[in-house]
Every structure is written in C-alpha cells, then in structure tokens.
Amino acid sequence: MTVKLGGYVFAAEPEIVFDLEADLAERQRYGGGATLSYVGHGSLRITLTGRLTGPNRYSDRDTLLGLLKSGAKQEFYADTIGYGSEASPKHVWIESLSFTHIAGKPNQVAYRIVLREET
C-alpha cells in the first residue's frame, strides 16, 4: 500500500490521524444562559507520524523539508486508508513539519507532519 506526499513516497507507512473540528457559535439568550449553534466546520487536518530509517534518512528528511519550503499545495494520497488514489490525489498544504533525532538510535529520524486539506 502507498502513502505519497508531493513527489515523496513513504517507505514505511506512517501513522495517520484525521482531525476535523466543528465551528460553533455561542449565542446569549435573553434572560440569561447561552446556546451553541453549528455554523460549519473547519478544514480537515491530517497528522502523519513515523520514522525515517536506513541510509537515505537524511535525504528523505531534506526532500520533505523542500516540500514545505516550496510553499505550494501538494498532492497527497494514502490508499491504505482510502484517502485519495494515485489517479485522483487530494490537495493539501503542509502546515507544520518536525523531525526528532532519537538518542541511542543513530539510524532513525522521527517525523511529525501536519497537513491541512485544500478546501
């Protein structure tokens, strides 16, 4: 199964979390109290977490950093969970990207990538 972001194909499938929040408006009622009303929802956030391993871990890290620095929306699909496909990928923005070099594990770089769905 494949997970692809821009031109980068993840060698090991990352953990994927979808996060969608409702936009609620609080309204004060005459005489006291308040009610909440649904006024829509924000854009879908997708969080990818995993580890880059092997001899290409630093070049993979630099490739992902390049996608963020480009400032362009990226094509994304994860056919393992049925989100987009190679023929019809979704478009996302890279919201944040972080890497952690793990103590005692010189051949691994942990990553956390937060994507925001194009709306």
C-alpha positions in Angstrom: 0.0 0.0 0.0 1.2 3.5 -0.7 1.3 6.8 1.1 2.5 9.7 -1.1 3.1 13.4 -0.4 4.1 15.6 -3.3 6.8 13.6 -5.1 7.8 11.6 -1.9 6.6 8.1 -1.3 6.9 6.9 2.3 8.9 3.7 2.5 7.2 2.7 5.7 3.6 3.5 6.2 3.1 6.4 8.8 0.5 6.5 11.5 -2.3 8.8 10.1 -4.7 10.8 12.2 -7.6 12.8 10.8 -8.8 15.8 12.9 -11.9 17.8 12.0 -13.5 20.3 14.3 -16.9 21.9 14.1 -17.2 25.7 14.1 -19.7 26.6 16.9 -21.2 30.0 17.7 -22.3 30.8 21.2 -25.4 32.9 21.5 -26.6 34.6 24.6 -30.3 34.2 25.3 -32.4 36.9 26.6 -32.9 36.4 30.3 -29.6 34.5 30.7 -28.0 31.4 29.5 -26.4 30.6 26.2 -26.9 28.1 23.4 -24.4 26.7 20.8 -25.2 26.7 17.1 -23.4 24.7 14.4 -22.1 27.1 11.8 -20.0 24.7 9.7 -16.7 23.0 10.1 -13.1 23.8 9.5 -10.7 22.2 7.1 -9.5 18.6 7.7 -6.1 18.3 9.4 -4.1 15.2 8.7 -1.2 14.2 11.0 1.4 11.8 9.8 3.9 10.3 12.3 6.6 7.8 11.8 10.3 7.2 11.4 12.7 7.6 8.5 15.3 4.8 8.6 18.2 3.5 6.6 21.0 5.2 4.6 18.6 7.6 2.9 17.0 9.0 6.1 18.7 12.4 5.8 18.0 12.8 2.1 14.4 11.8 2.8 14.2 14.5 5.5 15.6 17.1 3.1 13.1 16.1 0.5 10.2 16.6 2.9 11.7 19.9 4.1 11.9 21.0 0.4 8.2 20.3 0.0 7.4 22.6 2.9 9.8 25.3 1.8 8.2 25.3 -1.7 5.1 26.9 -0.2 2.9 25.1 -2.7 0.0 22.8 -2.2 0.9 19.2 -2.6 -0.8 16.1 -3.9 -1.4 13.6 -1.2 -3.0 10.1 -1.1 -3.0 7.2 1.3 -4.6 4.2 -0.4 -4.1 2.2 2.8 -7.0 4.1 4.3 -8.9 5.0 1.2 -8.0 8.7 1.2 -7.4 9.7 -2.5 -5.7 7.5 -5.0 -2.9 7.7 -7.5 -5.4 8.6 -10.2 -7.2 11.2 -8.1 -5.0 12.5 -5.3 -6.2 15.1 -2.7 -4.6 18.5 -2.5 -3.1 19.6 0.9 -1.0 22.3 2.4 1.9 21.4 4.7 1.1 23.2 7.9 4.0 22.0 10.0 6.9 19.6 9.9 9.1 18.5 12.7 12.0 16.0 13.0 13.4 14.4 16.1 16.8 12.7 16.2 16.3 9.8 18.7 19.0 9.3 21.3 20.6 5.9 21.0 19.1 5.3 17.6 21.5 6.9 15.1 19.9 5.3 12.1 16.4 6.7 12.8 14.8 10.1 12.4 11.2 10.5 13.8 8.9 12.9 12.0 5.6 14.6 12.5 3.9 16.2 9.6 0.6 18.2 9.8 -1.3 18.7 6.6 -4.4 20.8 6.0 -6.8 19.8 3.3 -7.4 22.2 0.5 -11.0 23.5 0.8 
